[in-house]
């Protein structure tokens, strides 16, 4: 899961490292050729991979082995059901309609998606802003401007390492202690009732911690993120060494990944296997919409306000948005109870 979350953040930071020197030495058209070369190299193995979709595997197996009348009848019913499920209306509803509906009607999805979309859009906006800042402030060449994204890349790696370490040494032991407390509470309740069930019947035992357990990794991220933005805002100046704003980039990349990981886990744990994918699709929809919009105006904003106040403006917004995970700890259970979709916990 951590690798899945890390990919859309780490990948774009590696492109400018190569693209800057390619554009400087061979011209901007060669940056497109490099993308084509990498695309062919990475996509070619996909043609030799085996099918992993369980439903498709079973259908192919039944087609190879099915010679009996009963099996042919089963295949006919299965194919008929498959055609009905894959109709255009059902396809549009499941892939577009449901995520959009969840985005506008579910406060949990709407708020967390807006928060994650904002920080995701900031990263894409910085792909345009960082070269301008380091070229105008420190006189970096085109190739050196690409190297400035090493800060974001290192931040993503640190975020990935932090997530893995937190899962091993913090989250799992904490979840185990929670289960032990649940077991002790159930035993104490059984002894106090002396084996007699309450009038309303036994309360169902919770087998997993509530979804808010996974928000712990978002707490440091929500604090470090605005701090990193303010640090970059007021240290990116000729009188301060360029490594200082690069360090701010690293902190931004780390906190960015922590927040996004918490969001992905929280939505998956809240809406379960049935609606979790739609919740993540809703989050991705808003994330990439804002990611496409922010770079359209970020340079104009930096040129008009200057590096300090333009980045500080983003920092002020991130302070407000950073209250989202903290609010879910307080009101998450109530919001899940108001949901129109089945929720876990």
Secondary structure as UniProt FT lines:
FT   HELIX           2..26
FT   HELIX           29..43
FT   HELIX           44..48
FT   HELIX           54..65
FT   HELIX           69..85
FT   HELIX           88..92
FT   HELIX           93..97
FT   HELIX           98..105
FT   HELIX           107..138
FT   HELIX           142..147
FT   TURN            148..149
FT   HELIX           150..166
FT   HELIX           167..171
FT   HELIX           172..193
FT   TURN            194..195
FT   TURN            199..200
FT   HELIX           211..215
FT   HELIX           216..235
FT   TURN            238..239
FT   HELIX           242..321
FT   HELIX           323..338
//
